Amino acid sequence: MSAIDTSLHPSPSGTAAALAAAHSTPQPLTLYGSWFCPFVQRVWMVLEEHQIPYQYVEINPYKKDPAFLALNPRGLVPTVTAEVAGKTRLLYESVVVCEWLDELCSSTAAGNGLRLMPAGEGEEAVFERARCRLWMDHVVTRVVPAFYRLLQAQEGVAEARAGFCAAVRAFAKEMVDSGSGARGPWFLGAEFTLVDVLLAPWARRLFLIDHYKKGGVGIPARGEGGPDEEVWERWERWVQAVGERASVKATWSDDGRYIEAYKRYADNTTQSEVGQATRQGRALP
């Protein structure tokens, strides 16, 4: 295994360090995470959005502690354990955990009553939840893999960039053309949902592609979007809103730490499961 993978800073920095310290004492719910991991940031954001008590435990996924492996033999982060109704629950996989936390907080006394999926029982609400899941799947299967393909590309960078921009454009176009006609700042307009949560960590990491890849992300500048100008303006507004969201800022370490941590991706030397899957053309784990 590459030494690059095992030389990561052992703990969060910046605002994320303060947040981790504030959540360092035992609670009924524990998030096992890694500060640099966008999949972890998804779950961490949901916990912050719902304002439920939790403990944050930092895990180095390349030097897994035996006690953590006893909980989750796959050694994946994020992993969440919780005491609910007298039972110990354990879940991993970020999308699953995010949906579970949102349903748990909306159906129990936990949290602040926020819903990160459209509420209601009528046909329109049911449809909007289905539509959210459709575009959550787009984020998971199209946008995020395209991000890693572009960041890790050593050859065919232009092709990888075009693929990423196409996946992002489809996402942004759906926001503009939403059935309600709402214009933002979020996927469903004024309502912040799990669709936004699932993509926000990668939107916040776009600067890494600009840093490491000549030509950067390749999103057209304002006024250069041609027939898609409105679509790209919509994307720009969404990205700006992501950067200003309290849960995103609170779970963010110093930019320089991410530049160090993601160099192994930009060099395509990472030994992470995500990096290896991208290198081999497989679906992300």
C-alpha positions, 0 to 999 in steps of 0.5 A, a space after each residue: 500500500 502506498 505510503 501516501 495513503 498512510 501519511 494523512 493528517 490524523 484529525 480534522 482541522 479548521 472548523 471541522 476540528 472545532 466541531 469534532 471536539 464539540 462532539 467528542 463525548 459519548 452519545 447514543 449515536 456515534 459517527 465513525 468517519 474520516 475528515 477528508 472523506 466526502 462520503 463521511 461529510 454527507 452523513 456529518 452534514 445530515 447530523 448537523 442539519 437535524 441537530 441531534 446529539 452524536 459523538 464523532 470518532 475519527 478513523 484512518 481508513 488505511 490504518 483501521 483500529 481493531 475495535 473499529 473492524 470488530 464493529 464493521 469488518 468491511 472497515 468502511 466509513 462512514 459507519 454509524 452506531 445508535 441506540 434506538 428503542 433499546 436496540 443497537 443499530 449499525 449502518 454504513 454506506 452514506 446514502 443509506 445512512 443519510 436516508 435512515 437518519 432523516 426518517 429517524 429524525 422525522 418519525 421520533 422525538 430526535 432532531 429539530 423536526 427538519 425534513 430533508 425529503 419532501 413531506 406529505 402523503 399525497 400523490 404530489 409529495 410521493 412523486 417528489 420523493 421519487 423524483 428526488 431519489 431519481 436524481 440522488 441516483 444520478 449523483 451517485 452513479 453519474 456525477 461522483 464517478 465522473 469527478 473521480 475519473 477527471 481527477 485521476 485522469 493521466 490521459 484523456 483528460 479532455 474526455 473525462 472533463 467532457 463527461 463530468 460537465 455532461 453529468 453536471 449539466 444534466 443535474 443543473 438542467 433538471 433544477 432549472 426545469 423543475 415542475 414547480 418552476 422554482 429557481 433555487 438556490 436548491 434542487 427543489 427551489 427553497 427546500 434543501 434536500 438529500 439531493 443537495 446533501 449527496 452532491 455538496 461534498 464534491 461541489 465543495 471539492 471542485 477546487 481540487 480539479 482546478 488545482 491539479 488539472 490543467 484546464 480545471 473543471 471546464 464549467 463555462 464562465 458566465 456569459 460563455 454558456 451559449 444555449 445552456 447559459 441559464 443552466 450554467 448560471 443555475 449551477 453557479 448559484 447552487 455551488 455558491 449556496 453549497 459553500 455558504 451552507 452552515 452544515 457544509 462550512 462546519 464539517 470542512 477542514 482547511 483547504 490545504 489539507 484537502 490539497 495534500 490528501 487528494 494529491 494521491 488521486 490526482 497522481 492516480 496512485 491512491 490505494 483507496 477502494 474508490 480510487 482503485 475502482 475508478 482506475 479499473 473502470 468499475 462501479 464505485 464501492 
